[in-house]
Amino acid sequence: MSMQSNGNQTEQAIHVQGYCVHCRSHRPMNGAIQVCNRRGGRDLKGHCGVCGKSMYRLGGWDAVDAQTCASSDPANVKGRLDPGAPVNGMTSPL
């Protein structure tokens, strides 16, 4: 994929992985765009890089950025849950 210049901004192609129902495995998503689902959340919509069928991924670009940051920096523990830590600042009633 090439870089397109748009004035002063440069758009880079971001590799997005999604689950292809037709191939039954995780595949690269081509032409991913962010869409709004009926509950107001953000999702990604694109096409499978292998078979060309349409794909859908929950989470939008924020989920892709978080996954990229977590996989590139193993010391980054943000988002990982400690089994003994309270969830959302609340303690367990037990």
C-alpha positions in Angstrom: 0.0 0.0 0.0 1.3 3.4 -0.9 1.3 6.6 1.1 -1.0 9.3 -0.3 -0.1 13.0 0.3 -3.1 15.2 1.1 -1.7 18.8 1.3 0.6 18.9 4.3 -0.8 15.6 5.8 0.5 12.2 5.0 -1.8 9.2 5.4 -0.2 5.9 6.2 -1.8 2.5 5.6 -2.5 0.8 9.0 -2.6 -3.0 8.9 -5.8 -4.2 10.6 -6.5 -7.8 11.4 -10.0 -9.1 11.5 -11.9 -12.4 11.5 -13.1 -13.6 8.1 -16.2 -15.8 8.4 -15.6 -17.2 4.9 -12.0 -18.2 5.5 -12.6 -19.0 9.2 -9.4 -17.4 10.3 -7.8 -14.0 11.2 -6.9 -12.2 8.0 -5.7 -8.7 7.0 -8.5 -6.2 6.3 -8.3 -4.1 3.2 -10.0 -0.7 2.9 -11.0 -0.5 6.5 -13.3 2.3 7.4 -14.8 3.3 10.7 -18.6 3.0 11.0 -21.1 3.7 13.8 -23.2 0.7 14.9 -26.8 0.9 16.0 -25.8 1.1 19.7 -23.6 4.1 19.1 -20.2 2.3 19.2 -17.5 2.5 16.6 -16.6 -0.5 14.4 -14.4 -1.2 11.4 -15.8 -2.4 8.1 -13.6 -3.7 5.2 -12.8 -6.6 2.9 -10.7 -9.7 3.4 -7.2 -9.5 1.9 -7.4 -13.2 0.8 -10.9 -13.9 -0.5 -12.3 -10.4 -0.9 -15.5 -11.0 1.2 -16.7 -8.2 3.5 -15.4 -8.2 7.1 -16.5 -6.5 10.3 -14.5 -5.8 13.4 -15.8 -4.4 16.7 -14.0 -1.6 18.4 -13.1 1.0 15.8 -9.6 2.6 15.4 -9.2 3.1 19.1 -9.1 -0.7 19.6 -6.6 -1.1 16.8 -4.3 1.7 18.3 -4.5 0.1 21.8 -3.7 -3.4 20.4 -0.7 -2.0 18.4 0.7 -0.2 21.5 0.2 -3.2 23.7 1.9 -5.6 21.3 4.8 -3.3 20.5 5.7 -2.5 24.2 5.6 -5.6 26.4 6.3 -3.4 29.5 3.0 -1.6 28.8 0.6 -3.2 31.2 -2.2 -0.8 30.8 -5.4 -2.7 30.1 -4.2 -5.9 31.6 -6.2 -7.0 34.7 -4.6 -8.2 37.9 -6.9 -10.9 39.3 -6.5 -9.4 42.8 -7.0 -5.8 41.9 -10.4 -4.1 42.3 -12.4 -3.4 39.1 -13.2 0.2 38.5 -12.1 1.2 42.0 -14.8 -0.9 43.6 -14.0 -3.6 46.2 -15.6 -7.0 46.2 -18.4 -7.6 48.8 -16.9 -10.9 49.8 
